């Protein structure tokens, strides 16, 4: 299947654009993967930092509690007697309060929190007291309390008198889980040794105590104490997680950064890249289409000129514009047209000269045959007739021979007259075109048995000797073709003149000439008709329909006919 220049240029643009688009998509996904890995690395770094801070805080708290429980006044404390010892926490702003509870959950001694921390400390002490009352033998593991939007870590240490527990020392301190300094949407989750959420920021109270090990983020920590991955959290949101354990405690810190944080920047970059790529693609496509039009327009002109040459001969030229290569082809085409036109003009002149010479020679031969050979044969017939009369009486054999001689002479004279008429019918010169055609048609009917129907506007219609001779020869050639090839039983010849055009139509009901025969350069009869028509400025169309006959149509411009007549 042939493809146009436009489709090939579009295919070329697509061949370049599609791989570039694929490369852009690959870059996008590579960049997204890089951003995800970067976010996971950042999450892991934040988790390590938080875990380190928690571990250091735990170590300092344990050191302080160890020192405090070692003091006799605290081991044997009475209400209000040890408050002065607790003032040490005022030197550590990270500590909220230090409180000594008896085994029943009652406050024995306490430091003095700042005014800003007093309400939070009071709320924490209430929760601790309630926990100690409800479960006197509860574990003294560190607990985390959500109070007023903050997380309070409480570390416990029992005071003993020998083996007997005399009280519970509780150190309250702020747990820094603030995510304000991290990327928007970052979540920090603190998970205890039982796999339950001990603290979460932000919106932690909603998820407090939930089983975190059943979530996608929780499952990634089942085989390692530290790692990073993309997973779904307890709230169902997919994030880039980093996690690690807290040294000194059986806690895990999870930091989740939203997957779309880095992806948004990449997406914006890719959107801009795609937009720029689409604009470039559109511009290149428009340039390709314009180039195709620039190439196609002169090629269409060349194709039209070639068709015109095929239909009307070597006439006209094409503009030598467009791309240089096509302009060179156009110039070569114009040069060919000029050369072929000159050759065709010379051939037409030669053809006209040959036809003129042929007609003159036919006329000369016809006159000589008619005037000389015809007269000699007539005289010979008369002399032989006189000789035979003088030789009478003749015996039967001589009479038969004499009869054969007379018949042979009569047939010879008729043949000479017929040949002379075919070479140049006297009727064409003496009585005109119509009479000559009628005479030939009459002879044709007698010789072939084909029924002929003639239709002429006037018996005296004429176009001048040259045009009349050309029309006569075309009719003569058409009838010869009918007799030789068509197997027709009926022939119609019509001649009309109207609107400045004379038209001749010769139609038979034979088998019909094939289309390839009409175009065959070996069909000399058709070529001869066309040459004669071209000589007088006329055109010939031959059309055959299989099983329905052949039609020869001749169109003769009247001005051309009149010029021929003049």
Beta strands, then each sheet from edge to edge (+ up, - down):
strand 1: 95-101
strand 2: 107-110
strand 3: 143-147
strand 4: 150-161
strand 5: 164-174
strand 6: 187-191
strand 7: 197-201
strand 8: 226-232
strand 9: 238-245
strand 10: 252-258
strand 11: 451-456
strand 12: 490-498
strand 13: 501-508
strand 14: 539-545
strand 15: 549-557
sheet 1: 2+ 1- 5+ 4- 3+
sheet 2: 7+ 6- 10+ 9- 8+
sheet 3: 11+ 12+ 13- 15+ 14-
end
